Amino acid sequence: MVSRLYVMLAAAVLIVMIAAVVVESVEARSDRRPRTTTRTTTTTRTTTSPSTTTTTATTTSPQYSDTFPAVNPAILGNCPPEVHDRYFVIGPDGRKYRTWHPVTVPIDPNNPSRGTCTFAHEHGDNPRQGSFNDLPAFGYAAKIAGMVEEIAAHSGFKVFYKPRTGNGLGNNAEWRIVVHQGTAGAGRLVRAFHSMQIDIVDAAGRRTSVNLMGDTGNLNPKCGPRVGDRIVPDEECVSRRLFYEVWYFAIRVGTGTIHGARFFAAPGIAVYNPMTYMKVGDLSRVYPICGEVEGLPLGDPRSFFLGNMRAVEHPDFGWGNPGPEYFWTDAFGREVSASNCDPTRCIRQRVPVGYYAWFDDDSVFDWPWIDLPLGAPGGN
């Protein structure tokens, strides 16, 4: 009897313990809050240029900016915007800038079967020639100067390249000039400062590389002898069938001994078929030369006046750098203290040290006509 009583008591205790465990488990589940999971997805877009691949998070960065603005669709020709957007570089300041590209390009470099497309603007010579293997950042000096409206006028950036040959005064230098000079808009009538980049390798291998907003002088509506400042054809020129446009100006970089500068240049940037002319007394607009002379709309591919027949006339270069080879200037070539500079605020210039030579590269370099098979309806 006693043993049976112990067995019954043990069974009762076991039942009580099991019940307590079950109650505790149910209470625990009722007190537990459901888990909430938040997932954040970031979408990326990859843009590829011949030399650069950049991946940008679209949730945090816009595709375009003041140094890489969307362009006027009229200058794209039959190319999609994303094809034009492939051509960019990262400037000294770490920002994205548009750069040189051919007139006709593959739609998809990785898929030749998609064919090619053609832009309705051009940028002159290929900057990657001879001693130069980099692409210019169109508008870097304009950004430093706070004049980003020039960058938006993308089709105005032109490249000129001269190999180490020619009939200069025994200098035998190789050079490349990048200048902003559009011929379709009225901005050139009132804006004196334009981007200017000059790179030179002389016969001794000494390198010059300067970048600034160059002062192209006073507007000079004139035809006849090619003298003085920024010459833009006016209505008299059109009536006399004298259509050329040429900007004669001088730039000074740093503080030195050649005209007060470390580097001095005085090129004449000429266009023999500008797109528009001006009327004296009204600087608010320009008028298509093709409409006056040929009865064609602006940029019609049948027109002669497409702004694509260009040259650098009689460029003068001079050096007078007491040192150092590298130094900082503001956006207009005025020397500033390195302690207050970085590439987002100043421009680092390069001029050979102790080089006091001066030469007049006494030639006219008449560049080949760069064909625009679709015309230039958006300006060139």
C-alpha positions in Angstrom: 0.0 0.0 0.0 2.7 2.4 0.9 4.6 1.9 -2.3 1.4 2.4 -4.4 0.8 5.7 -2.5 4.4 6.9 -3.4 3.8 6.1 -7.1 0.5 8.0 -7.2 2.1 11.0 -5.5 5.1 11.1 -7.9 2.7 10.9 -10.9 0.7 13.9 -9.5 3.9 16.0 -9.1 5.0 15.2 -12.7 1.6 16.3 -14.1 1.8 19.6 -12.2 5.4 20.2 -13.6 4.3 19.5 -17.2 1.4 21.9 -16.9 3.6 24.7 -15.6 6.0 24.3 -18.6 3.1 24.4 -21.1 1.6 27.6 -19.5 5.1 29.3 -19.5 5.6 28.5 -23.1 2.2 29.9 -24.1 2.7 33.1 -22.1 6.2 33.5 -23.7 4.8 33.3 -27.2 2.0 35.7 -26.4 4.4 38.3 -25.1 6.9 38.1 -28.1 6.4 40.9 -30.7 6.5 39.9 -34.4 9.9 40.7 -36.2 9.9 43.6 -38.7 12.4 43.5 -41.5 13.1 46.6 -43.6 15.1 46.1 -46.9 16.7 49.0 -48.7 17.5 48.5 -52.3 19.9 50.8 -54.2 19.8 50.9 -58.0 23.0 51.6 -59.9 23.8 52.8 -63.4 27.1 52.2 -65.1 28.4 54.6 -67.7 31.4 53.6 -69.8 33.7 55.8 -71.8 36.7 54.7 -73.8 39.0 55.1 -70.8 36.7 55.4 -67.7 34.0 53.4 -66.1 31.9 55.0 -63.3 29.2 53.5 -61.3 26.8 55.9 -59.6 24.0 55.2 -57.1 20.9 56.7 -58.6 19.2 57.0 -55.2 21.8 59.4 -54.0 23.4 61.1 -57.1 21.7 62.7 -60.1 22.9 61.7 -63.6 23.7 65.3 -64.6 25.4 68.2 -62.8 26.7 71.7 -63.5 30.0 70.2 -64.8 28.2 67.4 -66.6 24.9 69.0 -67.8 22.4 67.5 -70.2 23.0 68.8 -73.7 20.7 70.4 -76.2 19.0 67.5 -78.0 19.5 69.3 -81.3 23.3 68.7 -81.1 22.9 65.0 -80.7 22.0 64.3 -84.3 20.7 60.7 -84.5 22.5 59.5 -81.4 20.7 58.7 -78.2 21.7 60.8 -75.1 23.3 57.8 -73.4 25.7 57.4 -76.3 26.9 61.1 -75.9 27.1 60.6 -72.1 29.8 57.9 -72.6 32.3 60.5 -73.4 33.5 62.0 -70.1 36.6 62.4 -67.9 37.1 63.1 -64.2 38.8 66.5 -63.9 41.6 67.5 -61.5 38.9 68.5 -59.0 37.3 65.0 -59.0 34.2 66.2 -60.9 32.8 64.7 -64.0 33.2 66.7 -67.3 32.3 66.1 -70.9 35.2 65.7 -73.3 36.1 65.2 -77.0 34.4 62.6 -79.1 34.4 61.7 -82.8 31.5 62.9 -85.0 30.4 59.3 -85.9 30.6 56.7 -83.1 29.4 53.2 -82.4 26.0 53.0 -80.7 27.3 50.1 -78.6 31.1 49.5 -78.6 30.5 45.9 -77.3 27.9 45.1 -80.0 29.1 46.3 -83.5 25.9 44.9 -85.0 24.0 47.9 -83.7 25.9 50.1 -86.1 26.9 53.8 -85.6 25.3 57.2 -85.1 26.3 60.7 -85.9 26.3 63.8 -83.8 25.3 67.2 -85.1 28.3 68.9 -83.6 32.1 68.4 -83.6 35.1 69.2 -81.4 37.9 69.5 -83.9 41.1 67.4 -83.8 41.5 64.2 -81.8 43.4 65.4 -78.7 45.1 62.1 -78.3 47.9 62.5 -80.8 51.7 62.5 -80.7 52.9 63.3 -77.2 49.4 63.8 -75.8 47.5 60.8 -74.6 44.9 62.4 -72.3 41.4 63.8 -72.9 40.7 67.4 -71.9 38.0 68.2 -69.2 35.8 70.6 -71.1 35.0 73.5 -68.8 37.3 72.8 -65.8 38.5 76.4 -65.8 35.0 77.7 -66.2 33.9 75.7 -63.1 36.8 77.2 -61.0 35.8 80.6 -62.3 32.1 80.1 -61.4 31.2 80.5 -65.1 29.5 77.1 -65.6 27.1 78.5 -68.2 29.9 78.0 -70.7 30.0 74.3 -69.9 26.4 74.0 -71.0 27.3 75.4 -74.4 29.1 72.0 -75.1 29.4 72.2 -78.9 31.6 75.3 -78.6 34.7 73.3 -77.3 37.2 72.9 -80.1 40.6 71.1 -80.2 43.5 72.0 -82.5 46.6 69.8 -82.8 49.9 70.6 -84.5 52.6 67.9 -84.8 56.3 68.7 -84.4 56.7 70.0 -87.9 56.0 73.2 -89.7 57.8 76.4 -90.8 58.0 78.2 -87.5 61.2 80.1 -86.6 63.3 76.9 -86.0 61.2 76.0 -82.9 59.8 72.7 -84.1 57.3 72.4 -81.2 54.3 70.2 -81.0 51.2 71.7 -79.5 47.6 71.3 -78.7 45.1 74.1 -78.0 41.6 73.6 -76.6 39.4 76.7 -76.8 35.7 77.4 -76.4 34.5 79.2 -79.5 31.0 78.6 -80.8 29.6 80.5 -83.7 25.9 80.0 -83.4 24.9 81.8 -80.3 24.7 85.4 -79.1 26.7 84.7 -75.9 30.0 85.3 -77.8 29.0 88.9 -78.3 29.0 89.8 -74.6 31.3 87.2 -73.0 34.9 88.1 -73.2 36.3 85.2 -71.1 36.4 81.7 -72.7 38.1 78.4 -71.7 41.7 78.0 -73.0 44.0 75.1 -72.5 47.4 75.0 -74.1 49.8 72.0 -74.0 53.2 72.2 -75.7 56.2 69.9 -76.1 59.2 71.7 -77.6 62.1 70.1 -79.5 64.0 69.6 -76.2 61.1 67.7 -74.7 60.1 70.4 -72.2 56.5 70.4 -71.4 54.0 73.3 -70.9 50.5 72.7 -69.7 48.3 75.6 -68.8 44.5 76.0 -68.3 42.5 79.2 -67.7 39.7 81.5 -68.7 41.3 83.6 -71.4 40.3 87.2 -72.1 39.4 87.4 -75.8 39.2 91.2 -75.7 36.7 93.6 -77.0 34.0 92.7 -79.5 34.9 94.1 -82.9 32.2 93.8 -85.5 34.5 94.1 -88.6 35.3 92.8 -92.0 38.3 93.5 -94.1 41.9 93.4 -92.5 42.0 90.9 -89.7 43.1 93.0 -86.8 42.1 93.4 -83.2 40.3 91.5 -80.5 37.2 89.3 -81.0 36.1 89.9 -84.6 32.5 88.7 -85.4 31.0 89.3 -88.8 28.3 91.9 -88.9 25.6 92.7 -91.5 28.1 94.8 -93.6 30.4 91.7 -93.8 27.6 89.6 -95.0 26.6 92.1 -97.7 30.2 92.1 -98.8 30.5 88.3 -98.7 33.3 88.5 -96.1 32.2 85.8 -93.6 35.2 84.8 -91.5 35.3 85.1 -87.7 38.6 85.4 -85.8 39.5 86.0 -82.2 42.9 87.6 -81.6 43.8 87.7 -77.9 46.7 87.2 -75.4 46.9 85.2 -72.2 49.3 85.5 -69.3 49.9 82.7 -66.8 51.6 83.3 -63.5 54.2 86.0 -62.6 57.4 86.0 -64.6 59.7 87.7 -67.1 57.9 87.4 -70.4 55.3 90.2 -70.6 55.1 89.9 -66.8 54.2 86.2 -67.0 55.7 82.8 -66.7 54.0 81.9 -69.9 52.5 84.1 -72.6 50.5 83.1 -75.7 48.7 85.1 -78.4 46.9 82.8 -80.8 44.4 83.8 -83.4 41.5 81.3 -83.4 39.7 81.6 -86.8 36.5 80.2 -88.3 36.0 80.6 -92.0 32.3 79.5 -92.2 30.7 80.9 -89.0 27.0 80.0 -88.5 25.7 83.5 -87.6 26.3 87.2 -87.8 25.5 90.2 -85.6 23.9 93.5 -86.2 25.6 96.6 -84.8 23.7 98.1 -81.9 21.9 94.9 -80.9 23.9 92.4 -78.8 20.9 90.4 -77.8 20.7 88.1 -80.8 22.4 86.8 -83.9 21.2 85.9 -87.4 21.9 82.8 -89.5 24.2 83.6 -92.4 22.8 80.7 -94.4 19.3 82.2 -94.3 20.7 85.5 -95.7 23.0 84.0 -98.3 21.6 80.6 -99.2 18.0 80.7 -98.2 18.5 77.7 -95.9 17.6 77.1 -92.2 20.3 77.2 -89.5 22.4 74.1 -89.6 21.0 72.7 -92.8 23.5 70.0 -94.1 23.4 71.7 -97.6 24.8 74.9 -96.1 28.4 76.0 -96.3 27.9 77.9 -92.9 28.3 75.1 -90.4 31.1 76.5 -88.3 33.4 73.5 -89.0 36.2 75.0 -91.0 38.7 76.3 -88.5 42.3 77.2 -88.0 44.8 78.7 -85.5 46.5 81.7 -87.2 50.1 82.7 -86.3 50.2 81.6 -82.6 52.8 83.4 -80.5 54.3 81.6 -77.5 56.7 82.9 -74.9 58.3 81.6 -71.7 59.9 83.5 -68.7 59.6 81.3 -65.7 62.0 81.9 -62.8 60.6 78.8 -61.1 59.1 76.5 -59.9 57.9 74.4 -62.7 54.5 73.8 -61.0 52.5 76.6 -59.4 48.9 77.6 -58.7 46.8 80.3 -60.2 43.2 81.4 -60.1 40.9 80.7 -63.0 42.2 83.7 -64.9 45.9 82.8 -64.7 46.8 85.1 -61.8 49.3 83.5 -59.4 48.1 82.6 -55.9 49.6 81.1 -52.8 49.7 77.3 -52.7 48.7 77.3 -49.1 45.2 78.5 -50.0 44.7 76.2 -53.0 43.4 72.8 -54.0 42.1 71.6 -57.4 38.6 72.6 -56.5 39.5 76.3 -56.0 42.7 76.9 -58.0 44.4 75.5 -61.2 47.8 73.8 -61.0 49.9 75.1 -64.0 53.1 73.6 -65.5 55.7 75.8 -67.2 59.4 74.8 -67.7 61.8 76.4 -65.2 64.5 78.8 -66.4 63.3 78.7 -70.0 63.3 82.2 -71.4 62.9 81.5 -75.1 60.3 83.3 -77.2 59.0 82.4 -80.6 56.4 83.3 -83.1 55.2 80.1 -84.8 54.8 82.0 -88.0 52.4 79.8 -89.8 48.8 79.4 -90.6 47.6 76.0 -89.6 44.5 75.4 -91.7 42.8 72.3 -90.4 40.8 69.9 -92.5 37.1 70.5 -92.9 35.4 68.3 -90.3 32.3 67.0 -92.0 28.9 67.3 -90.4 26.8 65.0 -92.5 23.7 65.9 -90.5 24.4 69.6 -90.4 24.5 71.5 -87.2 21.0 72.5 -86.3 21.9 73.0 -82.6 24.9 75.1 -83.2 28.6 74.5 -83.7 
